[in-house]
Amino acid sequence: MPFHRRLYQLGYHLTGNAQDAEDLLQDTYLKLWQKRDDLREEAMTEAYLVTMMQNLYRDQRRLKRINTSENLDDHAEPPDEQSLSRTIETTDEIQQMEALMNRLPERDGHILRMHLVEDKSYEEMERDTGLSQGNLRIIIMRTKQKLKQQYIKLTQTWTH
């Protein structure tokens, strides 16, 4: 691991604490290990590894696995009723959005997940799907609009 120190420093810079930095570094190594058979020689450059760690961090932030805005002191007292209620609402909203995404046509759902969850570039998605970047942009835009409309319709039925 020739870039271990640099990657740890980057992880610490991104997360703001040592434990999360170590977790992010470990997750980066795990992802690298899982992709070991598919990687070329260039994958072991510092720039590639830094980009991989940054993308993984963004993915984890999106999935709320790492929350750098919380401090341990925030958990010293039990949460109040209002914050518990908001947490439950947020969890419900996430589950509803996941359910809506699962109902998308297979191709559209796959492309949207590559874009939002895997944080793949349009070049990577073009290579993976065989679709042009212009087509990918249109599919992503339309799929987001479709999800937004379905989500609004769903939330309106909750409030009525």
Buried (B, 14 or more C-beta within 10 A) or exposed (E): EEBEEEBBEBBBEBBEBEEBBBBBBEBBBEBBEEEEEEEEEEEEEEEBBBEBBBBBBEBBBEEEEBEEEEEEEEEEEEEEEEEEEEEEEEEEBEEBBEEBBEEBEEEBBBBBEBBBEEBBEBEEBBEBBEBEEEBBBEBBEEBEEBBEEBBEEBEEEEEE
